[in-house]
Amino acid sequence: MTSFLSRFLKPDFSYIPELIGPMFQTLAMSVVGTVLGVLVAIPFSLLATTVVTDNKIITSIFRFFLSIIRTIPNLLLAALLVAIIGIGEFTGVMTIAIFTFGMVSQLIYESIETIDYLPIEATYAVGANRLQMIFWAVFPQIIASIISYLFYAFEVNVRASTVLGYVGAGGIGVILNSSLALLQYERVSMIILMILLVVWLTDTVSEAIRKRVR
């Protein structure tokens, strides 16, 4: 224990250059996975709301499907995708995308359920079809919320993606896992410090952006 602490409390700062690439890889996985997940979540959220879909059976089916996706832990999801797809960054991106899809889809359809109906009635009154109604009456009321949810999901995903490497999903987690396995505690503490710094920076920037779009 004493040996561990004496080494862990002396971060290897010379290791920083080797961490920059994997850290950017982790951030890239988070960005692509988050954006992809939100884009896919939007149409599913529309089909899960009674504002857009009159058929309650359809909305119930989509809500049930979304609730199932939402209950799958991201590490379990990553392990399943590693078994199906294999080890690598693509697996990490898909894990983040599916996790984001499950998280954001509920937030979006709950936002849609609370929008003002007057613009919807107005678009139908001038002869608009359902797609036109969505574009002109629904999206203008929820676009700020979608942007806020996107950055919130990005915050969550940056934190989550740092540990996805434990199951082979790529990023900085792979380096952390290998350093722990090799008992390189000086490097482990340096990796953790870098992760904490990046998470703090992304949280700060994301929170500032979300405050501006509210």
Beta strands, then each sheet from edge to edge (+ up, - down):
end
